Amino acid sequence: MFARISTYKTGPDTRRDNPADDVVNSVLQLPGCKGVYYLDGKGTDNALSITLWDTEESMVASRQAASRIREESSQADRTQIVSVEEFEVTASSLKD
């Protein structure tokens, strides 16, 4: 599995509720996308999005579409994109 982590700078005008359903659905419809997380750094000026991909190829193939979605949602939410990094997931575990 692979992950793309985007870091955002937030401000006083940043929309801090849940991301719009159409944004989440747009990401999830990209081929190979396994999931998406949004993290709000409460009390800070940081936020993160993490998208998970089944293969490195699908993550790479999604770059252009993901960039467009990220730019559009960043404008709508009034955030600034600070960085976008890609990783291989070498371990994962979720507890119920």
LUMMAR-971129 format. One record per residue: x, z, y of N, C-alpha, C in turn. Coordinates in steps of 0.05 Angstrom, whole numbers, plus 5000, padded with zeros to 4 digits. Layout:
<pts>
XZYXZYXZY...
</pts>
This chain:
<pts>
501750004977500050005000501850005025500749905047502249885072500549985094501750065116500350185139501350075165499550035183500249965211499350205228501150315244500550545261500850455290498750475305498750415333498550665349500250695369500250935387499150845414497451015425496150965451496551195470496751125495496851325516494051345528492951575529490251615539490351735567488151745580487951855607485251975612484752065637482252195643479752025639480151755640477851575637477551475609479251565591479151465563476651555549475351365535473051435519474051575494473151825490474251985468472252025445469951895445468151925423469051735400467551715380468251545357468551255366470451105353470750825359468150675353467650465368465250305365465050195336462650195325462350095298463249805295462849645315463749365313466749345312468149525325471149525323471949595295470849805284471549895257470849675237468449565239467649355221469449105223470349035247472148805251474748855236475749095238478249155224477849155194475749285184475249295155474649025143473748835159473248565148475748395146477948485157480448325154481248335125482048105114482748095085485048285079484648445058486648635049486548905062484848945082484649205095483249405076484549635071483549835053482150065068482750095094481550315109482750345137481450505152482350545180481850835188483750955202483451225213484051215243482551365258483051405286483551695291485751755306486452035311486652075341485252275351485252355379486952595382489052575398490852805403489552995423487653145414486153325432488053495448487653495474489353655492491953515499492353265489494653115496493852845508495752685515495052415525495852205504495552275478496152105456493752055438493751815426491851755405493251565386492251555361493451385341491251235326491850995316490250875296492050805273490950835249492450775224490650585208491750355201490250175183491950155158490550145136491750125109491249855097493349745084493149475073494049475044492749305028493349294999496049174993496948985009499648865005500948815032503548785031505048725056504148455067503648265049502747995057500148005073498248165064495748185078496048325105497848525106498448655132499748455151501648305142502948105159500947895168499347795149497347595156495347685177494847945178492848055197493948105225496548065229497748145255496348025279495847775279494647645302491747745308490147755287487347855290487348155298489148305285489248595291490148635320492048475330492948495357490648445377489048245371486748175388484748405388484048515365482248745363483348985378485949035375487149265388487049235418487748995428487648945457484848985468482848865455480148885464479149175464479649325443478649595441480149775460482749725465484349875484483149845512482449605519481249555545478549705548476949685527474249805527474450115528476450225514476650515513478450625535479650455551481350535573483850685563485150555543487750665533489850455538492350545536494650365538496050365511496650125501498050105476501050165481502050365467504850445471506650305450505750315425507350195404505650125380506649935364505449855339507649835319507449985297509549985276508249945249509749835231508849785204510549935184509250035163510650205143509650135115511350195095510450195068509650485061507350515049506350775041507750845014509451045014510951104990509651344974507851484986506351694973503751744987501651804973499151874986497652064967496052244980494452424965492352544983489852524975487652644990486252844972485653074983484253284969481353284978479453304960476653314967475953574982
</pts>
